Amino acid sequence: MERVANFSEKYLTSLHIPKIIVWTDIVEIIIISFLVYQIFVWVKNTKAWSLLKGVIVILAFLLVAALFRMTTILWIAERIFSLAIVAVVVVLQPELRRALEQLGRKNIFSALLSFDSTKNQEGRFSDKTINDILKATYEMGKVKTGALIVIENNLPLVEYERTGIEVDALLTSQLLINIFEHNTPLHDGAVIIRGNRIISATCYLPLSANTELSKDLGTRHRAGVGISEVTDSLTIIVSEETGRISVAHEGVLIRNVDMDTMREKLILLQNKGADEKKRKKWKGKVKYEKKSHNE
């Protein structure tokens, strides 16, 4: 307790809150707050988010080391600090470049003044989008048209949408069916959906390396499970061999899903304030794969 008191007295008592004297101080606070907010938004939408969490863990460890006067650890941390900054810049170089490019293209005033109340009312996407996804999915299943549809949840899929061809079109069942039609330029790969729009097509997804998945699953199913393992997205897979519909979420694959069950999954994903208990429907005794009794 004495060390904690000494540490607090040494480092925390020197902190002080500056007085706000003129109106320019208020403007300065608003500008700094806006910049900090934009930095956190950028961090959350890139790989920097995982890196930031790791940095926080390291800083907490160094705080403990400083508290208990672990001089050797502090000496090592001091020597590698400058090297660590360079390493972070190198790792995040693509994200930093894209952030500067987006800053040059962004209309700051429209971003500040835009208010979208309908998004909160509809959730992540509208009921029409749910109906169009269901209609397209099960019509493709009837004629055995293979499809891979990824629906974005909380974590952005920007990294994966860049691997495909930009579409950015309002989602309709006809458009989805046409994209996955055989011998069309966009049929190979995955479609990424954000809100009520198809963002990108022919996207490459990471394949799952899970050895517990059934051996009869092909690349399409493994890609669907793979993207669900690294993001919180929901993936719909239509088998080209059997026409059966599968859905993957949080590393769990459910095969041979009927339309009513699929609708429940989409409604659950649509609602931002979904009850956490409902999410347990994804969890079963089998961690990685579920099969319907009808299959």
Backbone torsions as a table, in degrees:
resi	resn	phi	psi	omega
1	MET	NA	-33.1	179.2
2	GLU	-65.7	-38.4	178.5
3	ARG	-65.7	-39.5	178.0
4	VAL	-62.9	-42.1	179.9
5	ALA	-65.4	-42.2	178.6
6	ASN	-65.2	-41.3	178.5
7	PHE	-62.4	-43.9	-179.6
8	SER	-65.6	-41.0	-178.9
9	GLU	-66.5	-35.1	-176.4
10	LYS	-75.5	-41.8	-170.8
11	TYR	-106.5	-29.6	-172.6
12	LEU	-93.7	-28.9	-178.5
13	THR	-70.8	-19.9	179.1
14	SER	-77.6	-13.0	179.7
15	LEU	-73.3	139.6	177.4
16	HIS	-146.5	151.5	179.3
17	ILE	-95.9	120.4	-179.1
18	PRO	-66.6	149.2	179.7
19	LYS	-81.3	141.8	176.8
20	ILE	-89.0	113.9	-173.3
21	ILE	-102.4	-49.6	-175.3
22	VAL	-121.1	169.9	-177.1
23	TRP	-66.5	-23.8	178.6
24	THR	-66.3	-27.6	176.2
25	ASP	-64.2	-39.0	178.4
26	ILE	-65.7	-43.8	178.0
27	VAL	-61.2	-41.5	179.5
28	GLU	-62.3	-40.1	178.3
29	ILE	-64.0	-41.6	179.9
30	ILE	-63.8	-43.5	-179.1
31	ILE	-64.4	-45.1	179.7
32	ILE	-63.8	-40.5	178.6
33	SER	-61.8	-42.6	179.5
34	PHE	-63.7	-43.2	-179.7
35	LEU	-65.0	-42.3	178.7
36	VAL	-63.7	-41.1	177.9
37	TYR	-60.9	-45.7	-179.9
38	GLN	-63.5	-36.1	178.2
39	ILE	-65.4	-41.9	179.1
40	PHE	-67.3	-36.5	175.9
41	VAL	-63.3	-43.7	178.6
42	TRP	-63.0	-43.2	-179.5
43	VAL	-61.3	-41.3	-177.6
44	LYS	-67.8	-29.7	-176.9
45	ASN	-89.0	3.9	-179.0
46	THR	-130.4	-178.8	177.3
47	LYS	-66.3	-14.4	-178.6
48	ALA	-62.7	-21.7	-179.2
49	TRP	-63.3	-47.5	177.3
50	SER	-65.9	-38.4	178.6
51	LEU	-64.3	-39.7	-179.8
52	LEU	-63.1	-40.7	178.7
53	LYS	-63.3	-37.7	176.2
54	GLY	-65.9	-39.5	178.5
55	VAL	-64.1	-39.2	179.2
56	ILE	-62.2	-40.8	177.9
57	VAL	-62.3	-42.6	179.7
58	ILE	-65.0	-42.9	179.5
59	LEU	-63.0	-38.4	177.3
60	ALA	-64.1	-39.2	177.7
61	PHE	-65.0	-41.2	178.8
62	LEU	-67.3	-33.2	176.6
63	LEU	-63.3	-42.1	176.6
64	VAL	-64.1	-40.0	179.2
65	ALA	-63.7	-39.7	178.1
66	ALA	-69.1	-35.8	-179.6
67	LEU	-63.9	-38.9	-177.6
68	PHE	-102.2	13.5	173.4
69	ARG	55.1	50.9	174.9
70	MET	-85.7	84.8	-169.2
71	THR	-63.3	-35.9	-178.7
72	THR	-64.5	-45.5	178.7
73	ILE	-63.0	-42.9	179.7
74	LEU	-65.1	-35.9	178.4
75	TRP	-65.7	-42.8	178.3
76	ILE	-64.7	-43.8	-179.5
77	ALA	-62.2	-38.5	179.5
78	GLU	-65.4	-36.8	-177.8
79	ARG	-73.4	-33.5	-176.1
80	ILE	-97.3	2.9	-175.9
81	PHE	-61.4	-49.9	-178.6
82	SER	-64.2	-37.1	177.5
83	LEU	-65.2	-37.1	-179.9
84	ALA	-65.5	-37.5	178.8
85	ILE	-63.4	-43.9	178.1
86	VAL	-62.8	-40.8	-179.9
87	ALA	-63.1	-40.3	178.8
88	VAL	-63.6	-42.8	179.1
89	VAL	-62.6	-40.8	179.5
90	VAL	-65.6	-44.5	-178.9
91	VAL	-63.6	-39.8	-175.3
92	LEU	-96.4	14.1	-176.7
93	GLN	-56.6	-45.7	178.2
94	PRO	-62.6	-41.1	-179.6
95	GLU	-67.1	-38.8	178.5
96	LEU	-64.2	-41.0	179.0
97	ARG	-64.3	-44.8	179.7
98	ARG	-65.8	-35.0	178.7
99	ALA	-63.4	-42.1	178.4
100	LEU	-67.1	-37.3	177.3
101	GLU	-64.6	-42.5	179.2
102	GLN	-66.7	-34.7	178.2
103	LEU	-63.7	-36.7	178.7
104	GLY	-70.9	-28.1	-178.7
105	ARG	-92.4	-16.6	-171.4
106	LYS	-79.2	139.2	172.4
107	ASN	-91.1	102.7	-172.8
108	ILE	-63.8	-40.1	-176.0
109	PHE	-68.3	-39.3	178.4
110	SER	-68.1	-32.4	177.8
111	ALA	-68.0	-34.7	179.9
112	LEU	-74.3	-33.4	-172.0
113	LEU	-99.2	2.6	-177.8
114	SER	-86.3	132.0	177.7
115	PHE	-130.9	124.1	-177.0
116	ASP	-119.2	95.2	-178.1
117	SER	-83.0	-24.5	-177.8
118	THR	-68.9	-27.8	-179.8
119	LYS	-63.0	-40.8	179.3
120	ASN	-68.6	-32.5	-178.9
121	GLN	-73.0	-38.0	-176.2
122	GLU	-89.4	-14.0	-172.9
123	GLY	84.2	-151.8	-178.2
124	ARG	-70.1	-29.7	178.1
125	PHE	-154.6	167.9	-173.1
126	SER	-85.2	167.8	175.2
127	ASP	-64.6	-33.0	177.3
128	LYS	-62.0	-39.3	178.4
129	THR	-63.6	-40.9	176.9
130	ILE	-59.5	-46.9	-178.9
131	ASN	-63.5	-39.4	-179.9
132	ASP	-68.0	-39.5	177.8
133	ILE	-63.6	-45.0	179.6
134	LEU	-63.4	-45.0	-178.9
135	LYS	-61.3	-47.4	-179.0
136	ALA	-65.7	-42.8	-176.7
137	THR	-61.1	-48.5	-174.6
138	TYR	-80.9	-22.5	171.3
139	GLU	-71.0	-38.6	175.9
140	MET	-67.5	-34.3	177.7
141	GLY	-64.0	-36.3	-179.1
142	LYS	-63.6	-36.5	-177.4
143	VAL	-102.7	9.7	177.0
144	LYS	58.3	48.8	173.5
145	THR	-96.1	116.0	-178.5
146	GLY	-65.5	139.2	-178.8
147	ALA	-150.4	150.7	178.0
148	LEU	-138.4	107.5	-172.9
149	ILE	-118.0	118.8	-179.5
150	VAL	-108.2	123.6	-178.9
151	ILE	-108.1	119.3	-176.5
152	GLU	-68.4	140.1	177.5
153	ASN	-109.9	-121.4	-179.9
154	ASN	-81.6	-39.8	-178.6
155	LEU	-80.5	126.3	-180.0
156	PRO	-64.4	146.6	179.9
157	LEU	-108.5	28.7	-176.5
158	VAL	-57.7	-39.8	-177.9
159	GLU	-60.4	-34.6	-176.6
160	TYR	-89.6	-31.3	179.3
161	GLU	-68.1	-25.1	178.2
162	ARG	-70.3	-18.2	179.3
163	THR	-78.4	-10.9	-177.8
164	GLY	-110.5	-157.8	-179.8
165	ILE	-108.5	128.5	-177.6
166	GLU	-65.9	133.1	177.6
167	VAL	-115.4	-56.0	178.2
168	ASP	47.7	60.9	-179.0
169	ALA	-128.8	152.5	176.8
170	LEU	-61.4	131.4	-176.0
171	LEU	-72.3	128.6	170.8
172	THR	-137.3	157.9	179.8
173	SER	-64.5	-37.7	-179.6
174	GLN	-63.7	-40.1	-179.9
175	LEU	-67.0	-43.0	179.0
176	LEU	-60.1	-45.6	179.9
177	ILE	-62.4	-42.3	-178.1
178	ASN	-65.6	-35.9	179.9
179	ILE	-62.9	-42.4	-175.5
180	PHE	-91.3	4.7	177.5
181	GLU	-61.0	141.2	-178.8
182	HIS	-59.1	145.1	175.1
183	ASN	63.9	23.1	172.6
184	THR	-102.8	154.6	-173.6
185	PRO	-61.0	-25.7	-172.9
186	LEU	-105.5	5.4	-170.5
187	HIS	-74.3	-24.4	-175.4
188	ASP	-88.3	129.0	-179.6
189	GLY	106.4	-167.1	-174.8
190	ALA	-107.5	153.0	172.1
191	VAL	-103.0	136.1	177.8
192	ILE	-110.2	127.6	-178.4
193	ILE	-112.5	130.1	174.8
194	ARG	-126.9	116.2	-177.2
195	GLY	66.1	-127.1	-179.4
196	ASN	-101.0	17.9	-174.7
197	ARG	-127.2	146.5	169.3
198	ILE	-86.4	114.0	-173.2
199	ILE	-84.0	-45.8	-172.7
200	SER	-152.0	153.3	178.2
201	ALA	-130.1	168.6	-177.0
202	THR	56.1	38.2	-177.6
203	CYS	-84.7	144.9	176.3
204	TYR	-91.9	134.5	-179.0
205	LEU	-118.9	152.1	177.7
206	PRO	-71.4	137.6	179.1
207	LEU	-83.3	141.9	177.6
208	SER	-74.1	136.8	176.7
209	ALA	-99.8	13.6	-177.2
210	ASN	-67.9	119.7	-178.3
211	THR	-77.5	-10.6	-178.2
212	GLU	-85.7	-7.2	176.2
213	LEU	-69.6	150.5	-179.4
214	SER	-60.4	142.4	-177.9
215	LYS	-70.8	-17.5	-178.9
216	ASP	-84.7	0.6	178.6
217	LEU	-81.1	138.2	-179.6
218	GLY	-93.6	-168.6	-177.1
219	THR	-62.9	-37.6	-177.8
220	ARG	-61.6	-45.7	179.8
221	HIS	-68.4	-38.9	179.8
222	ARG	-68.2	-32.6	175.2
223	ALA	-69.2	-39.1	178.0
224	GLY	-62.7	-42.1	177.5
225	VAL	-70.6	-38.3	-177.8
226	GLY	-60.0	-45.6	-179.8
227	ILE	-68.5	-29.9	179.0
228	SER	-74.9	-18.9	178.4
229	GLU	-79.8	-30.4	-175.9
230	VAL	-103.5	-9.8	176.3
231	THR	-136.2	175.1	177.2
232	ASP	-99.9	20.8	-179.4
233	SER	-72.1	164.8	174.0
234	LEU	-111.6	132.0	-176.3
235	THR	-120.2	130.2	176.4
236	ILE	-105.6	128.2	-179.0
237	ILE	-119.9	128.3	173.7
238	VAL	-107.8	121.0	-177.6
239	SER	-75.0	130.2	178.1
240	GLU	-76.0	-23.5	-178.3
241	GLU	-84.2	-42.8	-174.5
242	THR	-111.7	-18.5	-176.1
243	GLY	78.5	2.6	-179.5
244	ARG	-77.4	150.9	-176.2
245	ILE	-102.0	132.9	175.2
246	SER	-125.3	158.5	178.1
247	VAL	-137.0	138.3	-179.1
248	ALA	-123.2	136.9	178.6
249	HIS	-158.6	131.0	179.4
250	GLU	54.9	38.9	177.8
251	GLY	78.1	2.3	-179.8
252	VAL	-103.1	129.0	177.8
253	LEU	-108.5	123.7	175.7
254	ILE	-112.8	122.7	-174.8
255	ARG	-103.5	155.6	177.7
256	ASN	56.5	57.8	-176.6
257	VAL	-90.3	131.4	177.1
258	ASP	-82.5	171.4	-172.9
259	MET	-66.1	-38.7	-178.9
260	ASP	-64.9	-41.8	178.0
261	THR	-65.6	-40.9	178.7
262	MET	-63.8	-38.3	177.9
263	ARG	-62.5	-40.2	177.9
264	GLU	-61.5	-41.2	179.3
265	LYS	-63.5	-42.4	-178.6
266	LEU	-69.3	-38.1	177.6
267	ILE	-65.7	-38.8	177.4
268	LEU	-63.3	-40.9	178.2
269	LEU	-70.5	-31.9	-178.2
270	GLN	-65.3	-36.4	-173.9
271	ASN	-84.5	115.4	-179.4
272	LYS	-66.4	-31.1	-178.6
273	GLY	-97.8	34.0	-177.1
274	ALA	-60.9	140.8	179.3
275	ASP	-64.6	131.4	-178.3
276	GLU	-60.8	-26.8	-179.2
277	LYS	-66.7	-33.4	-179.7
278	LYS	-66.0	-29.5	-178.9
279	ARG	-65.9	-20.1	179.5
280	LYS	-69.0	-10.9	175.7
281	LYS	-63.3	-23.7	178.3
282	TRP	-73.9	-25.4	-174.7
283	LYS	-88.7	133.5	177.8
284	GLY	-135.6	-174.3	178.1
285	LYS	-66.7	-32.0	176.1
286	VAL	-93.1	122.3	-171.2
287	LYS	-73.2	-38.3	-168.4
288	TYR	-107.0	-21.9	-175.5
289	GLU	-153.4	138.7	173.5
290	LYS	-123.0	145.8	176.1
291	LYS	-124.6	140.3	177.0
292	SER	-73.2	149.6	178.8
293	HIS	-68.1	-19.6	-178.2
294	ASN	-82.6	-9.8	-174.3
295	GLU	-77.1	NA	NA
